[in-house]
Amino acid sequence: MTTQLDLEWLIIGGGIHGVHIATRLLQDANVNRDALRIVDPGQKLLERWCTCTQTTGMQYLRSPVVHHLASNPWSLRNFAKNYQKTHSEKPFAPPYDRPSLAMFNEHCTQLIEQLELNQLHIKALATQFTITDNHVTITLSNHLTIHAKHVVLAIGASNQPEWPTWAPRNHPRVHHVFAHDMHQHWPTSPERIAVVGGGISAVQVALRLLSEGHSPCLISRHPVRTHQFDSDPGWVGPKLMAGFLRESNMNQRRAMISHARHPGSLPPGLAKQLEKAIKSKQIHWHEDDITTLQQQENTLTLLSPAHICTVDRILLATGFSSQRPGGKVIDDLISSSSLPCAKCGYPIVDQLLRWHPRIHVSGPLAELELGPSARNITGARRTGDRLVGMIKQRARHKSNLS
Ligand SMILES: Cc1cc2nc3c(=O)[nH]c(=O)nc-3n(C[C@H](O)[C@H](O)[C@H](O)COP(=O)(O)OP(=O)(O)OC[C@H]3O[C@@H](n4cnc5c(N)ncnc54)[C@H](O)[C@@H]3O)c2cc1C
């Protein structure tokens, strides 16, 4: 049976971005909670964030204390005062007071409970968008049809892990650390494991494996790259964003983003831990490009120009694909509504992050307007600022007219 729901705002994606945007719409823009929903296929909000971060074994976030999901920038700092009375781990790690993952997640849980966001979560996938004159019709995988005046696409990139071409997709001992079913394949008894990748997640996974009694080797295409953040913090504010926004050519903006990012990099503290583990031969480091995988009965042999590495299991920590996220549902939306895209395939949006008067974007889809940090927690906060600013301005305009 098909049922229909009429809404003011529909957020597609219940990750870091979707949850922050819902928070801002409710708390700062006075959006009526009955007129707002979040669609996400997970059993709970933030499911992909929780599983991806848990797999890596990371203890602290890479980003600083003011990057969290609540409206008030000081919320997590205040939360930490009580948290540290009942928890043994340090709430923040130097430098830049990076919050512990456990505390960050508990802060998220408190926010979701306070705002009763679970009640607004529809557990489904958006499978079709049709834009009409006065609303967008969204068809969901659970057969619900929604009419929404405004849609926010906060679909992230976590559903598209990057697979190297040589890696078989359905092999019982080759997995991507960010695959949905990774938890079912995590090794439980000591094994020789090749972790493929040289960035923060690869190194965290290798250190986690080591601490659990496995023998990890890391295979990276490049030497250790050390950067505190995945892009210069100047990209969050006008220091670097002013020049980015002055650039009107979207191909140039894409080039600026690519140049600004530090993919496959490690913060200095983690690089030191890795160096120590390599020196003591606890982690083996191979700098090479794998070309072939050979399979014997119980072992896997990775061949690269300079090395041969024989292991029991391979974990790919090769990040996410750089192609535009969303797959067919977004491809169809683009073609049915003639939505503008740059050469790189990503949306061309206005200052209010509108891809269409009724469709806003966040995360990777907002990159050509928000720059290199659009995907991060700070990118979610800046999307929130723009949406709240727009709604408040409209409300002021309306009250001036009446
Ligand atoms: C291990 C790890 C550590 C990170 N650490 C940090 C950090 O310390 N600081 C920082 O700032 N950033 C960090 N990031 C980067 C970024 O903040 C996270 O990737 C974050 O989870 C992105 O949030 P998101 O909401 O865009 O995407 P996601 O978490 O991927 O959420 C998007 C959701 O949308 C859903 N979705 C997709 N398509 C549809 C559809 N058609 N219908 C309905 N739902 C759909 C997906 O299923 C998913 O649940 C980290 C990333 C990773 C992977």
The ligand as a Gaussian input file, in Angstrom:
#p B3LYP/6-31G(d) Opt

LIG

0 1
 C       36.860000       6.978000       9.567000
 C       36.488000       8.424000       9.345000
 C       36.875000       9.391000      10.247000
 C       36.532000      10.735000      10.036000
 N       36.935000      11.659000      10.948000
 C       36.582000      12.948000      10.767000
 C       36.953000      13.931000      11.731000
 O       37.612000      13.648000      12.731000
 N       36.542000      15.219000      11.529000
 C       35.813000      15.578000      10.424000
 O       35.456000      16.759000      10.305000
 N       35.489000      14.677000       9.482000
 C       35.854000      13.369000       9.630000
 N       35.500000      12.448000       8.674000
 C       34.875000      12.924000       7.413000
 C       33.347000      13.169000       7.488000
 O       33.020000      14.043000       8.531000
 C       32.597000      11.860000       7.663000
 O       32.836000      11.048000       6.547000
 C       31.085000      12.035000       7.829000
 O       30.536000      10.796000       8.209000
 C       30.389000      12.514000       6.576000
 O       29.033000      12.670000       6.909000
 P       27.858000      12.638000       5.834000
 O       26.609000      12.892000       6.567000
 O       28.211000      13.516000       4.685000
 O       27.917000      11.193000       5.205000
 P       27.494000       9.737000       5.723000
 O       27.987000       9.465000       7.073000
 O       27.914000       8.845000       4.605000
 O       25.905000       9.810000       5.775000
 C       25.123000       9.920000       4.620000
 C       23.933000       9.022000       4.752000
 O       23.104000       9.203000       3.610000
 C       22.525000       7.952000       3.295000
 N       22.050000       7.947000       1.908000
 C       22.753000       7.922000       0.756000
 N       21.919000       7.886000      -0.301000
 C       20.653000       7.889000       0.192000
 C       19.362000       7.845000      -0.396000
 N       19.171000       7.783000      -1.717000
 N       18.268000       7.853000       0.436000
 C       18.410000       7.926000       1.786000
 N       19.638000       7.966000       2.384000
 C       20.739000       7.942000       1.604000
 C       23.670000       6.982000       3.517000
 O       23.194000       5.646000       3.648000
 C       24.277000       7.537000       4.808000
 O       23.709000       6.937000       5.939000
 C       35.810000      11.106000       8.864000
 C       35.445000      10.120000       7.955000
 C       35.778000       8.785000       8.189000
 C       35.362000       7.759000       7.173000

